[in-house]
C-alpha cells in the first residue's frame, strides 16, 4: 500500500468518531463543520545537553537551530484539532565547545497528532484568543536513520475576523530532550 493511502486511512479514522451521533453518515454534513487552517512560520529548537552540570562547568554552549515551519490544522469540531506540520531547518546545529565551533546537520521533521482547545477568550466582536495543547508524533527525516519520537505541543492562537491567525507556542520532544519555540501567521478556510 502506498504511503498516501496510509495517510488517507489515518485521516478517515480520525474523522469517523466525530459522526457517532448519527446513524446515517453523509459527506456534506461532515464538511459543514470542517475548518482548515494553513500557516507559515518559524521554529527555534533548543537542544539540551544531558549533562547540565558539566555544561555549567565548561565552555559548552548550544545555539538554537532555526527552521521554517509549514503548519496546517484540520478542525472537525470546536474542541479537537488535527495538526500536520513540516519543519525545514535553515541552518545546521551549532555548539561552541572548549573554544571551537562544532557543526552538525539538522534534520527536517514532519508529524501529526491531536490537539485540544483548552480555552477561548473573546477579546472583541471579531477577535478571540485560544489555547491549544496535545500529544503529537514526529518523524525525524535523517536518511537511513529516520525515526519517530513523541512530543507535546501547545500554542496561543489569536484569530481576527474570519481568516487571519497569529500564533506562538512551544514543543517538547521526548527522548531527544528538545524544546522548541514556534510562531507564525496563517489563514482559516
Secondary structure, DSSP 8 states (H G I E B T S, - for coil): --HHHHHHHHHHHHHHGGGTT-SS--HHHHHHT-EEEEEEEEEEEEE--S-HHHHHHTTEEEE-EEEEEEEEEEESSSSEEEEEEEEEESS-EEEEETTEEEEE---EEEEEE-EEEEEEEEEETTEEEEEEEEEEEEEEE-GGG-EEEEEEEEEEEEEETTTEEEEEEEEEETTTTEEEEEEEEEEE-
